[in-house]
Amino acid sequence: MLEENTILRENEKQANKIVAKVMGTTFLIFSLIYILNLWGIFVIDAKIMTLAYVCSSCLLLMPMVLTYLLKLEKEYIKYLNVINAALFVILLSITLTYHVVVLYVYPIAIASLYFSKRLNNVAIVLTVSGVSVGQILAFYMDTLQDDNFVVLYDTILWGVIPRAMVLTAVAVIFKMLCTRTVTLLMDFTKAADEVAHYHDEMIMGFATLVENKDGSTGGHIKRTTTYVKLLAEELRNRGHYKEILTEEYVRDLCMAAPMHDIGKISVPDVILQKPGKLTAEEFEQMKQHTVNGGKIVQETFGHLGNEQYAQMAYQVARYHHEKWNGKGYPEGLKRKDIPLCARIMAKKIKCKSAKANRYYSYDS
């Protein structure tokens, strides 16, 4: 099932990477400007430019360090990224030129990538207040190359206030776009959840139909799903198949488990409900439920869009009677030639321990 928090967390991870790349690119551009200033192309004081460059480099490279070197995925990373961006533009407003006003929107634009109203508000407050204070400090520090205002009153009236108003207006636009995007995303998530719910209900309907035909109790489906989930999680906890047994894989496996006997719908009732032992001929007919089950899954679920689930349901239905020693059916597969999901479904898994030269067997 798609969940709002899952989507937002995934977006946050992707946004962290985008921000790191954007701020890394800004660092490269700023480095070029710094070099050109040393060559005399620009006329910014060398000491002031060096101070701005060194401080800005730390701020601009921090997201790259946090995301790509330390590989941190904590929630506070997005706040650090916005704070670093805000400090960067505040530094520019103090040391360089009034004409970098276009960069003042930098933290607000970065915050909008995270689809967070709180973070947008933080970015607005930090940027508008920080840049306003930065311009006032620049007036007293006499670091700017522009000498547009002689007195502080003119600086505030014609510099600080207009820029604060423009920044606030731009911030509101970004916030509105962000809110609209989140609304559309949540509408899509709700629709996808409904489709997934219908999909799950259809699977359980199929499984229940087969159970009724087989004469089994309704608890069989729940027990089977529980066994499969416990086995898969235990394998993952012991360090086996880490790359395969993701949360998504286990979730799909639990939904594929009820489909393992779907092929029994093609078995005659006289065989399926026979109270005594099956004859050799009857048993051969019974074994065909694995082959027929695979065909039914392919025809029914092969075009639903979730390729992993469709493939897993097929393998579970077709191969859940294969055995580790190769004496199962329908193909007599051995050991790891049997798909992992089918081995878990059969509840006979043998995995070599990483700590000892022995095999663990998981049987229901």
Helices and strands as residue ranges (DSSP letters): H 4-38, H 46-64, I 65-69, H 76-95, G 98-105, H 106-112, H 117-141, H 152-155, I 156-160, H 161-214, H 219-237, H 247-256, G 257-259, G 262-266, H 269-272, H 280-301, H 307-319, G 335-337, H 340-346, E 349-352, E 359-362
